[in-house]
C-alpha cells in the first residue's frame, strides 16, 4: 500500500485513524506491518502490500478461489476484447476524462477487471474485496502506480467517509448476506457531488424455471474446491448441450437456461479456448456463492431515493443497473482532509 492511503484509512469498527507500525517498505510502498489505532486496542495486518481488515476465512471464500485460479481471464488486456471496458462505461455512464486524476473506490474488485479500466483512464483506484481475490488483483495490476488494494468488508468499510469522487460496485451486492445494507454503505463514501454506479441481478419470473436456482441449494453446500472440479469436468458437455438448445428456432434463447452453464458464444467475440475458460469461471460463479439475492427495479429506486441521491437512473442492461449522485450530506465528512490529500 502507498503511504498516502493512510490519509483515508480508518478503523472499520470505531472510525479512528490508523497508524502504520513495524512496517517493511519495498519500492516506496508498505509491504508488511500493522495498522493500529492510537490506543493500541485494534490492530490490522498489512501483508503482501495489502491492509487486511477481515478474517481470511469468510462467506466469500469461493470468490477467492475462482479469482486466483482465473486471475487474468477477464482482463481486457488478456482477452483482447473490450468486454470489461464496455460494461464499465455502459453501466456507469462515466467518461475517461472525468475519471482522470480522481479518487475511485472499486467495491468487490475481484481480480481487478474493472479496476484496470479505471486505472487506464488515469484514476487513483482503491480496489477492495472481501475475499482473497485481492491477491489476484494486486498481482494483476501491481504495475499501476495509482492503485491501492484493500481486503475489507462492504458492511464496515475501512475509509474516511466522503473521500471518493466515484464509487462503483459491479457483480457484488447480490452475493452479500444483505444487499440493502451493503448498498447503504456506499453513498457515504462519496464526496458531495460524487457519483455512484452499481448493478445487481434482476428478479425475473423466469428465474423460477432457471436450472441455476434449482441446483444451488446443493452446490452452495459443496466445498469450493469440490464444486470447482465438478464444474471444470462437466462444462464441455454442458456447453455443447446449451449450444444445441440455443439453436432451436424461436425459443432457443430461453431453452438455453435449462442448462446451468455460462455460454457466451456469439456474445463477446471469444475464441473457443476463451469460451471454455469463461464458461468454467462464470458457471462456478453462478453455483458456488452462499448468497444470491436478485432484486426488483422498484426496490433499487427506493434505495436511491432513501439515500437522497439525485440524477438517479435504474435500467435493465441484462443486470439491473443503477446510478446516482450525492448532492447533500454531512458537510464535515472530509473535514480532516486537506484539498491536496483529497486530490491524491
C-alpha positions, 0 to 999 in steps of 0.5 A, spaced: 500 500 500 502 507 498 503 511 504 498 516 502 492 511 503 493 512 510 490 519 509 483 515 508 484 509 512 480 508 518 478 503 523 472 499 520 469 498 527 470 505 531 472 510 525 479 512 528 485 513 524 490 508 523 497 508 524 502 504 520 507 500 525 513 495 524 512 496 517 517 493 511 517 498 505 519 495 498 519 500 492 516 506 496 510 502 498 508 498 505 509 491 504 508 488 511 506 491 518 500 493 522 495 498 522 493 500 529 489 505 532 492 510 537 490 506 543 493 500 541 486 496 542 485 494 534 490 492 530 490 490 522 495 486 518 498 489 512 501 483 508 503 482 501 502 490 500 495 489 502 491 492 509 487 486 511 481 488 515 477 481 515 478 474 517 481 470 511 476 465 512 469 468 510 462 467 506 466 469 500 471 464 500 469 461 493 470 468 490 477 467 492 478 461 489 475 462 482 479 469 482 486 466 483 485 460 479 482 465 473 486 471 475 487 474 468 481 471 464 477 477 464 482 482 463 481 486 457 488 486 456 488 478 456 482 477 452 483 482 447 476 484 447 473 490 450 468 486 454 470 489 461 471 496 458 464 496 455 460 494 461 464 499 465 462 505 461 455 502 459 453 501 466 456 507 469 455 512 464 462 515 466 467 518 461 475 517 461 476 524 462 472 525 468 475 519 471 482 522 470 486 524 476 480 522 481 479 518 487 475 511 485 473 506 490 472 499 486 467 495 491 468 487 490 474 488 485 475 481 484 481 480 480 481 487 478 477 487 471 474 493 472 479 496 476 484 496 470 479 500 466 479 505 471 486 505 472 487 506 464 483 512 464 488 515 469 484 514 476 487 513 483 483 506 484 482 503 491 480 496 489 477 492 495 474 485 496 472 481 501 475 475 499 482 473 497 481 475 490 485 481 492 491 477 491 489 476 484 488 483 483 494 486 486 498 481 482 494 483 476 495 490 476 501 491 481 504 495 475 499 501 476 502 506 480 495 509 482 492 503 485 491 501 492 488 494 494 484 493 500 481 486 503 475 489 507 468 488 508 462 492 504 458 492 511 464 496 515 468 499 510 475 501 512 475 509 509 474 516 511 467 517 509 466 522 503 473 521 500 471 518 493 469 522 487 466 515 484 464 509 487 462 503 483 460 496 485 459 491 479 457 483 480 457 484 488 451 486 492 447 480 490 452 475 493 452 479 500 448 476 506 444 483 505 444 487 499 440 493 502 445 494 507 451 493 503 448 498 498 447 503 504 454 503 505 456 506 499 453 513 498 457 515 504 463 514 501 462 519 496 464 526 496 458 531 495 457 531 488 460 524 487 457 519 483 455 512 484 454 506 479 452 499 481 448 493 478 445 487 481 441 481 478 434 482 476 428 478 479 425 475 473 419 470 473 423 466 469 428 465 474 423 460 477 424 455 471 432 457 471 436 450 472 441 455 476 436 456 482 434 449 482 441 446 483 444 451 488 441 449 494 446 443 493 452 446 490 452 452 495 453 446 500 459 443 496 466 445 498 469 450 493 474 446 491 469 440 490 464 444 486 470 447 482 472 440 479 465 438 478 464 444 474 471 444 470 469 436 468 462 437 466 462 444 462 464 441 455 458 437 455 454 442 458 456 447 453 455 443 447 448 441 450 446 449 451 449 450 444 444 445 441 438 448 445 440 455 443 439 453 436 432 451 436 428 456 432 424 461 436 425 459 443 432 457 443 434 463 447 430 461 453 431 453 452 438 455 453 437 456 461 435 449 462 442 448 462 446 451 468 452 453 464 455 460 462 455 460 454 457 466 451 458 464 444 456 469 439 456 474 445 463 477 446 467 475 440 471 469 444 475 464 441 473 457 443 479 456 448 476 463 451 469 460 451 471 454 455 475 458 460 469 463 461 464 458 461 468 454 467 469 461 471 462 464 470 458 457 471 462 456 478 460 463 479 453 462 478 453 455 483 458 456 488 456 463 492 452 462 499 448 468 497 444 470 491 439 475 492 436 478 485 432 484 486 426 488 483 427 495 479 422 498 484 426 496 490 433 499 487 429 506 486 427 506 493 434 505 495 436 511 491 431 515 493 432 513 501 439 515 500 437 522 497 441 521 491 439 525 485 440 524 477 438 517 479 437 512 473 435 504 474 435 500 467 435 493 465 442 492 461 441 484 462 443 486 470 439 491 473 443 497 473 443 503 477 446 510 478 446 516 482 449 522 485 450 525 492 448 532 492 447 533 500 450 530 506 454 531 512 458 537 510 464 535 515 465 528 512 472 530 509 473 535 514 480 532 516 482 532 509 486 537 506 484 539 498 491 536 496 490 529 500 483 529 497 486 530 490 491 524 491 
